[in-house]
């Protein structure tokens, strides 16, 4: 069997990908441009992708392809319906970053609550010396204990973040799906926006969740509330967020994801970096060395299970 990994560069070089246990030919490319995908997957049995897009036009021209292995949890870069129609199985990676992503979300929350980035930048600029005091109070510093964390999306990552937040004395509430009735253990979507001191997004990106948070939703939040997104960039209307930061309508935001990655220099989130209450990290919440190695191991596990006739983690 021929296996092709189209974007090996999405895993750090030190992460080990063990060889599958069956006879095979392995081919990998650091990265693959859209015009190269079809050529590189010709005569391929198993395609491995992280962010490379596989649309219906490509999939329909790969009659030998049996399996697409997504080297991530999110699957919006693969046309699952086209795979279903073509009889191509698809599997993804599950729960590999259940420590890494919640810890990153918590780090963003803590950094924003304590204004760490703002104070560091002000020290570099000489503000401490200018103050003439042992300390100064240019930016707010808040305790997490007693604050309310609102979770939008309640999968594995959100549940792990809930544990961390609860241990620090936060109250946690979980939103019902936007536009859906409230069920047991949930609060209304708009109620969460009104009540939460920190809102953290943990949703997949699809037609229902795109721009889940826009101008209207940002206006419903407390004026000092924080918005954290370690899920998908498209969950938030980035231009609306920039406007909210410009107008001091929210307390701050911490993002690890952008609609287009890498973002263009004029992307609203790149412009938002001028504000001391905004933090942007380059989609690395998932990328602890421990998590990446678990991903790599599970990727090969998924392939071996499929070849053995016992597929796991299947989306299609």
N, C-alpha and C positions, 0 to 999 in steps of 0.2 A: 504494500500500500504506500502511496505517496502522500506525505503530509507537508503542508506549506504554511509557515508562520509569516504573515504579511507585514507585521509591525513589531518585531522583537524589541525595538528600542523603547517601547512603552513599559518594559520591565528593566530594572537597573542591571548593569552588566554583571554585578556580583551574584545575582540570583541564578541558582542552578536549575536548569530544566533537564531532568533525567530522561534518558532514552526510553521510549516505549518498549514494552517487553515482547513485542511481536515483530516479525520481519517487516522492515519498512525502509523507505527512503525519506530522509528529513531534509527539508530545504527551508532556510529562513532568510528574511530580508529585514534590515534595520527599519526601513520605512517603505511605503508603497504609495505612489501617487495614483489618483483615480484612473488615469489612462493606462496604468501598468497592471491593474488588477486582473483583467481578463486573460492577458498573456501569461501571467504568473500562475494562474489557477487552472490552466489547460492541463488535462490529464491528471488532475489532483483528486484524491479520494476524500481527504480531510483538510479543510481550511481552518486556520487559526487566526483570529483577528481580535484586536482590542478596540481600536477606534476606526479602522478602515471600514468604509461603507460598502455594503453588499446589497444592491438594489435588484429589483425584479429583472431589469434589462441584462444584468450580469448573470444572475442565477439561472435564467432561462437558457443560457448558452454554455452551461457547464454540465453536460449529461452524466459525467462520471462522478460528480460530487455527491458524496453520501452524508457528510456530516460537517456542520459549521460549529466550531468551538469558540465561544466568545470568552476572551481572557479577562472578563470583568463580569459584574452583575448586570449592569444596564445593557439593554438590547436594542435601543432605538436606532442603532446604525445598521441593523440587519432587517430586511423585509421578511418578517416571520410568515406572513400570509403567502408570499411567493415561495418560500421554502416549503410550506405545507402543501401547496399545489404541485410542487416539483418532487415531492417525496424526499426532501432533504431534511434530516434531523438537525436540531439545533440544541445545544446545551450551554449553560453559563456557569459561573462560579458563585457559590453561595457562602455567606457568613465568614468569609476569610478575613474581613476587616472589621469584625464586630468589636474589637478593642481599639483599633487605630482611628477609625472615623469618629466614634463618640469622644475619644480623648481629644481629638483635634477640635471638635465642636466646643468642648468644654474649655479648651485653651483659648479659643476665640472669645467665648463668653467672659472668661476671667480677664483676658487682656483688655476687653472693652470696658468692663465694669471698673477696672482699676486704672484705666487710661494709660496703660503701659507704653504703647507706641508714642502717644502724645508727649508723655513726660520724658521718654528717652530722646525724642527729637529736640525737645526744648533744652535738655541738658547739653546736647551736642552744639546747640546754637548759643550756649553761654548764659542761659536764663538763670541758672542756680546762682552763679556769681553776681549777676545783676540784681537778684532779689535781696542780697545782703542779709538773709535769714538762714536758719538751719533747714527750713523747708519752705515751700510755696504752694499755692492752691489754685493754679490756673485751670485745672481740669477736674471733673468730678471723680470721686473715688467711692464706690459703693460695695457693700457686702452682698454676697449671694444669698446668705441665710435670710429667710423670710420672703424672698422674691418668688414670683410665680413664673415657672417655665411652661410655655405653651408648645406642645408638639403637634405639628401638622404632618400626618403620616405616622404610622405606629408599627413599623416592622422591627426587625432585629436591631438595627442601629439605634432607632429611637428608644427602644426598650432598654438598651444598654446605657444610653445617655440618661434616661430616667433614673436608673440605679445610681449613677454618679451624682446627679443633681440632688437626689433625695438624701444621699449621704452627706451633702454639704448644706442641708437644711432648706432646700428649695421645695416649694409646693409645685406639683406637676399636674397639668391638665392636658387633655387630648381632644383635638377637634374632631367633630363629625365631618364627613366629606362635604365640601362646599355644595350647597343647594340640595342636600339630602336631610331627611329627618334625623333628629338626635336619638341615638340609641344609648343603652345602658353603658355607663363608664365613659361617655363622651359629653362634651359641651358643644353648643352650636358654634359653627365656624366664626360667625361675627362676634359672638360672645367672647371667644378666645382672643380675637384681635383686640377687643376692648379691655380685657382683664389681664393679659399676660405682660410681665415686665421684660421677658425674653421670649422670642418666637423662633423656633428652630424647624427648618423644613427638611422632611425626609420622604419625599414622594418620588415615584417614577415620573418621567416626562412623557406625556401623551397629549392627545387633543383636549382632554378634560382638564389637565393640570397646567398647560402652557399659560404663562402670565397669571398664575393662580393669585399672585400678589401684584396688584397694580396700583394706580393712583388712588382709587377708592379705598382699597384695603389698607394702604399706608395711612390714609387720613383717619381710619378707624382705630389705629394703634395709639397707645399712650404717647405723649410728646417726648417722653424720655425712654421709651421702649427700645430694645435692641432686636435686630433681625439677623439671624444666622442661617446661612445656606451652605450646607455641605452635600446637597443632593444633586440637583441639575441646574445649570444656568438659566434655562428657559422658564423655570418656575416663577421668576420675578421679572417684571417689566423694568429693565435696567435704567431706561431714561426716567421713569417715574421715581425710581429710587434716588437717582442723582438729584432730581428736583427736590425730593424730601430732605436730603442732606443739605442742599444749598439753602433751603428755607428753614432749617432747624426744626423740622416737623417730627423727627424721630431722634432717639438718643444716639443711635449709631448702628453700624452694620458690619458683619464679618462674613466674607464670602470666600469659598474655595473653588467656586465654579463660575464660568462665564458662558454666555450663549454661544459665542464662537471662541474656540481655543486653538492656538493662542489668540488673545484679543488684539484687535487693531489698536494703534495708539490713540485713536479718537473714540474708542469704546467708552460708553458712559461710566463703566466701573474703573477704567483707567483714569478718567477725569476725576472720579470721586476720591482718588488717592491723595488729592490735595487737602482733604479734610482730616483732621486728627482723630475723628471718631469713625473712620472707615478703615478696615483691614482687608486686604486681598492676598490670598496665597494661591500658588499655581497648581491647583488641582492635585494636592499632595496629601490630603487627609487620609487617603487609603494606603499611603505608600510607606508605612513603616517597613523596615527590612523583614520583620517577623511576618507581617501580613502578606508582603510580596512573595515570600517563600511558600506560605500556605497556598496562595493563589497558584503558583507554578506547580506545586505538588498536586493540587486538585485538578488542574488542567490536564495533566497526564493521566490522573485517575479517571477522569471523564472519558478520555480517548480509549483507554484500556477497557473500561466497562462497556463502551459501545461496541468495540471490536469483539469482545467476549459475548456479545448478545444480551448484556444486562445493563442497558443504558440508564444513566442517572442524570439528575439535574436537567431534564429535558424541558425546553420551552416549546419545541415542535417534535 
